């Protein structure tokens, strides 16, 4: 970034929730009727983009997040498909970066790729960025991610990733996966929870760890302004407690992606009611699903 570049102030105000009444692409009744883009791009604000993969490419249809700071941008997760021909994530991200830099010129700008956890539908597109200039891809596996965030020495640490005036706070939140990470962005007030919390089936590999992570997120959010809790999938219908079947590729009756911190407390209350013998439990906007 050259000396004359005006800096964007990402710290000057308390985040206020913007509307997220987005009609997300949700698949088609048949492949021949699919006219959705490969990747839907929603500009939440000038510096924040939410992406969703087309269900016709992969039924997981994960959400990805691209956040811009003064010195670098971060892409959180890379989707469920490796092939750039069928899932042109690199091209879409490059177009968004080019557009942002045209509006906010910098001589140098970096892209950082991080992950919520290492399941295949969140890391498959990593290779598309392997040869991209000025790019760092941090592996999602436990050893690599924990070393990057510094969680190896202190799993209860709150790591800070600075994008240039826009800082993310990062927490180890195991339970769904041992290497799960949650990101908090003070600029938007987003809490990005990956597959730990979202409107869908909350697959829980480690019940005690998941319980501790939910407790930690509740405590964390009590101390910060959170506008939206955003996971990486929608699997529920608008009928309370009813999810779409696994591998569904057409979901015309989806609820919104965004949850609230109140839903963290609903999850905690459901855990408390279930007690010491984990079992599947359907709640209005999520299904607790232990030991998948």
N, C-alpha and C positions, 0 to 999 in steps of 0.2 A: 504494500500500500504506500503510495507516494505521499510526500509531506503535505501536498496541497489538497489531498482528498478530504472532503468534509466528513466528520464522523457522525454516525447515527447514534442518538442517545437512546439506549435500550434500558436505561435504569431510572428514568425520570418520573415514572408514574406507576401507581398501583394498577395491575392488569384488570381490565373490565371485560366481562364475557361478551363476545360478539355472537350473533345468531349463527347457528350451524344447521339451519333447516335446508340441508342439501338433499337433493334426490340422487343418491348414490347409484351407480350402475349396479344392477343386481341380477344379471343373467337374462336369458331369453328362453321361451318355451322350446325352441329348437335352434340348432346351429345355423340353419339357413336364414333365420329371422334375426340373427344377432347383428345389430348395427352399432353396438357400443364400441367406444375406443378401446384399444388394448390396455391403456392406463388412463383413468380419469384423474384430472388435476383440478383441485379446488384451492383457490387462493384465499386463505383465511384473512390474511392481510398482506401488505406489500412485501413482507419479509418471511412469510410462513405459508407453506404449501402442504396440503394433505393429498396423497395419491392413493388410488385404489386399483388393484389389478382386476382385470376382467375375468369373470367366472368361466367364460368360454375357454380361457387359457388354462386356468386351474381353479377347481371348485373351492379351494381355500380362500380365494379372493382377498388376500391380506391388504391392510392399509399400511402405508409407508409415510414418513414425515421428513420434509426437507426444510431446514431452518437456516436462515442467513444471518451472519454477524458481520462486523466490520472487516475482519481479517480472513474468515473462512466460513464455509457452510458445513452443516452436518446432515447426512442422510442416515436416517435411523431405519434399518432393515432394508433388504434388497429383494424381497418377494419370493415367489414359489417356483419360478421358472428360470433356468439357466440361459436358454437360447435367446440371443438378442433378436433373432429373426421373428420369434413368436412373442417375445416380451421385451420390447425395445427400451428398457429402463435407462440405459446409459444415454441413449439419444434424447429421451425426454428430460432427464436431469441436466444434460448439457445445454439443451434449449432454455431451460429455466435459469440456469446459471448465466448463460450468455445474455438473456433478457434482463436479469437483475443487474449485471455489470454494465449494461448499456445505460441503465437508469442511475446507477451508482458506480461510476468508473473507478477502478483500482488498477494499478500496474501489475500487482501480484495478488492472487487469490487462490486459496487452498480448499480442497474438499476432503472432509473427514467422513468415513463410513463406520458407523457403530451399529450395534444390534441389541434387541431386547432379550434374545436368547438364541441358541444355535439350532433349533429345529429347522428342517429343510425348507419350509415355506417362508422362512425369514432370512435365509442366507443364500438361496440358490443363485441370485443374481450377482454375487460378489465378483465372480470372474470377469464380468463386464467392465469392472473398474480396475482390474489388475494392471493394465498398461496405460491408464489415464494419467497424464502429467499432473503434477501438483496435487496428488491424491494419496491419502493414507487409508488403507482398509485394515481395521483392527479385527482380528479373528473373534468369533463369538464363543469359542470353547472356553471352558472354565479357566484353564491355566493362562491363556492369552488375555482374556478379558479381565480377569482378576489382577493380573500384573499391570495392565494399562490403568485400571481404575484405582489400584492400590488396595483392593479388598483382601488380598492374600494376607497381609499383615494385620488388617483390622476389618473384618466383614461388616462391622457396624458403622464404618466410616461413611461420610457423605462426600463423595468425590465431586470435584468441580472441573468442568470442561469449558474453557473460555473460547468463544468464537470471535472474540474481539468486541468487548463491551457487552456482549450477550452471553451470559453464563448459564450452563445447565448444571443442575445438581443431580447426582446419580447415586442410586441406592441399590445394593444387592438385595434382591427380593426372591430368594429361592422358594420352591414349593411346587410350582408348575414344572420347573426345571432347575437343577442345581445352580446353573449359571445365569438365571434370570436377572435382568436389570430394569429398574424403573427410572425414568428421566423426568425431571421437573424443569420447566422453562418459565422463568420469572416474567419474561416479556409478555407472553400470552396468558400465563397462568395454567398452561396445559400440564397435566400429569399423564405421562405416556407410559402405560402399564403393560404393554405387550400382550401376552396371553395370560397374565396373572388376573386381570380384571377386564371384562368386556361383556357385551350383551350376547352371551352364548354359553357353551359348555366349558366350565372351568375345570380342565383336567388337572388333577392334583396328584403328583407323584409322591410327595412327602407331606403328609398331613400336618405334623407338628411344625415343620418349616413354613408351610403355607400360612398356618395360624399366626406364627410370629411375624411373618411378612405383612399380613393384613393389619395386625396390631401396630406395626411400625409405620405403615402408610397412614393409618388414622392419626397417630401422634404427629407425624411429619406434616400432614395437611392441616392439623389444628394450629400450626405455627406459621402457615403461609397462605397467601390468597390463591385459591385454586378455582379456575373458571370452568374447566371441563376435564373429566377423567376419560381418556381416550385409549382404548385398547386397539388390537390389530385385526379384529374380525367382527362380523355380525352373524350370529347363528340363530337368534330367536325370531319368532314371529311377533306380531302385535297382540296376539292372544296370550295373556299372562301365563307364564310357566310352560309355554309350548315352543319347542325348538324345531327348526327344520331338520329333516333326516340328514345324517352324515352323507357327504358327497353330493348334496343337492347343488344343482347348477342354475336354479331359477328361484329367486326369493322375492316375489313381488310385494310381500307384506312385511318388510323389515321394519323394526323400530329404529330410532336414531342411533348413531354410533356412540354419541356422548352419554356418559353417565355422570354422576355427581359424587361428592364425598359422602353423601348420605348413603349411597349404595355400598360403600366400604363398610359402613356400620350394619347394613342389612346382611352382608356376607358374614360379618363377625357374629351377628345374632344367630344366623343359621348354623354356624359352626358350633356355637354354644348349645343350641338345641339338639344338635346331632350327638354331641358328647364324645366319648372315648372310642366309639365303634363307627368309624367313618362309613358312610353309605351315600348313595346318590340322593340328592334332594333338589327338587325343582322349586325355584322362586320366580317371581314375576318376570325379571329381566336377566336371569342367569340360572344355570344348573350346576350345582356342585357335583363333581364327578371324580371321586377318589380312585386311585390305583387303576388308571385306564390300561 
